[in-house]
Amino acid sequence: MPHGLDNYENTNRLFDQGADAVGLDEDLRRLLKTPFREVRVEVPVRMSSGRIEVFLGYRVQHSGARGPMKGGLRYHPEVDLDEVRSLAALMTWKTALLDLPYGGAKGGITCDPLQMTEEELERMTRRFTARIGLAWGLHRDIPAPDLNTDARVMAWIMDEYSQHFGYTPGIVTGKPLALGGSPGREAATGRGVSIATREAARDLGIELKGARVAIQGFGQVGSHAARLLHGMGACIVAVSDLSGGLFAGDGLPFPDLYEHARERRAIQGFGRGESISNADLLTLDCDILIPAALGGAITEENARQVRASMIVEAANSPVTTIADAILAERGIPVVPDILANAGGVTVSYFEWVQNIQALTWEEEEVNARLERMMTRAYRSVVERMRSHDLSMRTAAFALAIERVAETETLRGGF
């Protein structure tokens, strides 16, 4: 973050804006900002070379006031306590905004999964689960996939946890279907992004059919969002991933690109479109910009060069608070992450419910329920935004903070 503003400070600044909007008193501010529990564990792993590598693992449980804590587990070289603490807080506000019976948590391991074998990743995941599993539970804290983790990793966690505590499929969400995963979970975050984009475009007078869309990050979230928006008639003019970016002013040949990326797990080698960098993609002339990669993509340094008519935050915290103020000054609306990318945790909630009841819903039912919950949350944010003359982000935080504050007050005990 620029000017020494770290991830957690950035999140707390957004919290304070929402808290100001609802007139939250100082005692509740202090209570709602303070994480419930923070855990750090050392994770020793025997590598394929024979040497032992010790990784650092984290789990921050921010709030359990509204229900079990929920949040992803990420594997990345830049994972640290500050980042995990920030993301855990965002999960609290995200679950409250969607009115899910959850609190917020987040976890991660500082590692480079791209440089590890599958066997090393499995050993690391199982050792981490064994060391931190006491802090998890079906009604305490439920992990899910996040950056560089997937259904395969969730399967390892579920198996390791079950060996220690008994068969518990609901201990994680985002699992393979054969282990109790939910239909529709893989595409859920991207589907939620597409719903939020559609609703916001309609309100802003942007015709989605033919709208030029640029997406930074073409992983599970970005690719599914692109696929669904393309199905709504949008023109995908640019995408990017770790291997670089592609641009075509009249639209990329999307079905071919999507299949190429699914097969190769990268857009590299597609052979069509003009090569651009991830940084260049953010400043393209387009109707809708969707940052779906890492946080801190749009900063004070590049916010004035953004030429999109609207931004939809598919990643967590892709726009810094300083950049947010610049974009607002320039009249560029931002659909905030705690609303736009909430489809994943919403369908994770559906998966958890299905596991507890030992049943499975059809994918059509899952998608229909997600549609209802995303549109309801979006409309409640827009109503608050218009009635109180707030930005969409501040309105979203205000609604979420009100709900958590009410629950904390009713429960008492402090």
Summary of the structure (lengths in Angstrom):
residues: 414
radius of gyration: 20.4
end to end distance: 34.0
largest distance: 62.5
contacts: 1545
relative contact order: 0.14
helix: 50%
strand: 18%
